[in-house]
Amino acid sequence: MTTIREQPLSSPMTWRADTLLENDGLVMLDDGCLDEVARTAAALGANPLPIEALVTDDFEMPACRAAMARVRDQIYDGIGFAVIDRLPVEQLEKDISKKLYWLLMSMISRPVAQSWKGTMVYDVLDTGKKSLAGSGVRSSKTNGGQSYHCDNTFNLPPDFVGLMCLQTARKGGMSGLISLETVYNLLLEEFPDVIPRLYEPFYFDRQMEHAPDDQRCSYKPVFESDGRRLFANFNPRRVEHGYELAGKEMEPDTREAIQALQQVSERSGLGKSFEFERGQIQIVNNKRMAHRRTAFRDWPEPDRRRHLVRIWLRDTGRPFYLG
């Protein structure tokens, strides 16, 4: 049962950019891990199999399992994110890189569908389209900048979101992370009157990710708490699109709450920004961290286009999109 938290949060996840060291979050794949990666890559190349059929128990990778256990601890009870450095994608076929990434993420939690159609491995590429209310076009399929958000807030959010970088953009596309515990503490301090409204439901645009005859909007709170931890459905843009799609005017207290969220989360010095390099894997706690990327300009050559690969992970429920 949700309890409105009235006291500031204090945990390893309550950080600001200036309280993190440059390499905080970095998890290196050591020589033992890279030897296992090379052997597994050879086995995958010699034995073709669909990525979704790959099971970690079929591969001897104890060093990688130990490394992913450390990642799991870091994203669940530590600072809330990790940057795994790195898979040797320059030496591997793209398909093999994706399969290795799948196996590493499967050591952390269970991969689940990322769309109503059941997509399990999602390619983040610019399609040239625009993300508009009700369009079903996700911002991950554009080259536009993103505000801070948690993934799939409008349906069933994954516990963790993984992203692997196969190709970087020509310019831009910087990654950003922010602690929602820090955001919440600032709201308590500066905008305490909006806190109760943020525990009440808002309309969210579901981005056409539902059955054809289902509701186009969901209705849920931004913040939930078990009394100890804070969980967030944090995506102000999806809320704005939700009200537009539902044909509803935001009440003054609703608009004030969303504006306070945007104002605090975009404040300089709170979020951590970094360059996402080829072969690196970023994984975040999707219910306690928010992430974004800046706008980018791509290379003209198709094979050099910015290309990330996303995997969603959940600890409970079935692998279906809606659990």
N, C-alpha and C positions, 0 to 999 in steps of 0.2 A: 504494500500500500504506500502510495507516494506521500512523503512528508515534506512540507516546505522548509528548506534549510535556511535558518536565520543567522547562522554563525559562519565566519570565513572558513574556507577549506585550507588544509595544510598537509601536503603530501609531496612525494618526489615529482608529481605531475603539476604542482603549483609553481611553475617557472615562468620567467620572462627571458627574452633573448639575451639580455645582458647578464643573466645569472647562469647561463650555459657556457661551458668552454667550447672552443672551436670544434673539437672532435666529439663532444657529447652526443651520444646516440650511435656513433660509428661502431660497427661490429665487423672485424676483419675475418675473412676466410683464410685460415692458416694453411701451411703446406699440406698438412694431413687432409684437410677438407678439399683442397684443390686436387690432390691425388685421387681422392674418391670421386670428385666431379669428372676428372678425365676418364677414369675407368667406367663410370656410369654412362658418360657420353658415348664411349665406344660401344657399350652394350646396347644402348638405345639406337645407335646408328645401324647396328647389325641385326636388330630385331624390331622392325617397325610395329607400332601399336598406337592407337588413338590416345591422345593425352589424358582424356578422362578415365581411361582404363588403367593408368599407372598407379601402383600401390607401393608405398614406401617399404613395406615388409618384403618386397621382392628384390630389394637392393641392399647390399652391405655398405652402409655409410655411417659408421658409429661416430666419426669425428664431426660430420655434418649434423647428426642428431644432437650431439652435445652443444654445438654452436647454436642450433635453432632452439634448444631448451633455454639457453641464455637469452636469446631474442625474446622468447615467450615471456620470461620473467620480466624483462625490461619493458615490454609493451603493456603488460598486465598490472604489474605492481611497481614498476620503476617510473621513468620519465615519460612513458606513453608512446614512444616511437623508437625506431631503429633504422639505420641505414647500413645495409649489408654490403660489404665491399670485398670482392665482387666476383661475378661470373665472367669468364674470359670469352665474351660474346664475339670478339673479333676473330677468334679461332674456331668458332662453331657455326654450324648451319642454324638459321633462325629457328627452325622447328625444334632442333635439339636444345637450344637455349631455353625455349618455352617449356620443354618437358623437364629440364633440370629445375627451373624456377617452380614449376608445379610440385615437384617432389619436395623441394625445400619448404614451400609454404604448407604442404600437407603434413610436415613434421611439426608444425605449430598448431594447426587446427584444421577443420574440415572445409574444403572448398565447396561453395554453394553457387547456385544459379544467380546471374546478375541481370536477367531480364525475364519478362513473362514467357518468352519463347525458349528459355532454358539455357541461354548462353553461359558457359562456365568460364571461358577464357576470353577476355574482352580487350580488343585492340583499341588503344587511345590514339586516334589519328584525326587530323583535320579533314572534314568532308566538304568544306566550303559553305556549309549551311549555318543558320543562325538559330540560337536557342531562344524561342519565344513562348509565351504562355500557351499551353495546350498543343504545342507543335510536336511533342515527343522527341525533339532534338536535344540531346544532352549537351551540356557545355563541353564535355570531354570530346565531342565530335566536331568542335570548332577550334579556331585559333585565337579566340577572344580570351581576355583575362577573366579570372574567377574570383569571386569574393570567398571568404572563408566559409567552409561548409563541412558537414558530415555526409557521407554517401547514403543514398536511399532512405533519407529521413521520411519520405512520403509513403513508404510501404513498410517493409521489415528490414531495418538497418542491419548490416553485418557487424560482427564484433570487431573484426580487424579488416583493414584494406591494404593489400599489397600492390606495389607498382614496380615493374622492372623496366629499365631504360635500355632500349635497343638502338635508338638513334636520337641525337639531340637536334634541336632546331638551329637554324642559321643565326637567329638572334632572338633573345627573350626566352620565355618559358621557364622562368625561375620558379622553384618550388618554395612553398611557404607552409609553416606549421605554427599553430597557436594552442596554448593550454586553455581549455574552457573552464578549468578551475580558477585560473587567473582572471579570466573575463568575468566569471561569476562574482569573485571577490570585489572587483571594481564596481560591478553593478550594485552589490550590497552597500558599498561605501558611498557611491555617487548618485545612484538612481534606485534607492530602496523601494520606492512606491511602485515600480514596475514588476518587482519580483513575483508577487502573487499572480499577476496576469500571465506571466511566462509559464506558470504551472497549469494554466487552463488551456483548452484546445484552440488551435488555429487551423485555418484551411491551408492545405498543401496541394500544389499541382502534382499529380501522380505521373506526369510526363508520358501518358498513354501506356504505362506499364501495368496493364490489368486486363482482365477478360473483356471482350467487346461490349458486353452489356453491364459492366460494373460502373461504379461511381468514378468520375474523373478527378475528384478531389478526395483526399483523406482529411481527417479532423483529429488532431492530436496536440499535446502540449509540446513546448520547446524543451522544458526542463522536467526531469523526474528525479526522485531521490529515495533511497532506502533508509535515509537517516544518517548514513555514514558516507556513502559515495554519491556523486552527482552524475547523472546520465543525460545526454542531450540529443535532441532532434534539431540540430543547429543548421539551418539553411534559410536565412532571411529572404533570399531571392525566390525560393520555391514558395514561401509564404505569400510574398507579393503577387506572384503568378497565380497562386491558389485563390486569392480573393478576386483577382481579375477574372479567372476562369469561372468561379462560382457566381459571378455577378453581384458580389457583396461589397459594400462600402466598409472600410475599416472603421470601427468605432475609435474615438479619440484615445482611449486607453490602449487599444490594440496597436494603433500606429505609434504611439509613444513608446511602447515596449519594443517594437521592431526597430525603431530609430535608435533607441538606446543600445540595443544589441549591435547594430551596425557601427555606431559611433565608437563604442568601446573596443570592439574587435579589430577595427581598422587603425587603432591608435599606434603611432610610431613607437618602436622599441619593444612591443609585446611579442610579436611573432618572430620566429626564426626563419631566415631565408637562406637558401643554398642552391648551388648549381648541381643538378642531377646529372651524373656522368654515366657513360655507356657501361653496362654490366652491373651497375648498382641496383639494389632493391631497397625501396622504401616501404616500411610497414608501420601502420599507425593504429592506435586504439580508436576505433571509429565512434565510440560513444562518449569519449572523454577528451578527445583532441579534434581540432578542425584543421583542414588543409586547403590549399589553393595552388594556383599557378598563375603567373603573369601572362599577358598576351605575347604572342610570338610571331616571327616571320620565318617561313620555311625555306628550305633549299628548293631550287627549281627541278632538280633531278628526283624522280619518283623513289628511287632506292635510298635516297638520303633524307627523306622526309622524317620529321620528328615522329617517333614511334615508341610509345610506352605500352606495356601489357599489364592489365589489371586482373587480380584475383581477389575475390571476397571470401572471407572465412567466418564461420559461426561455430560456436562450441556446442550448441544444442539444436534440436529439431532436425527435420529432414532437409535434404539438399535442394528442395524445390524453392523457387523464387519467393513464395509466400510461406515457406516453412512447411 
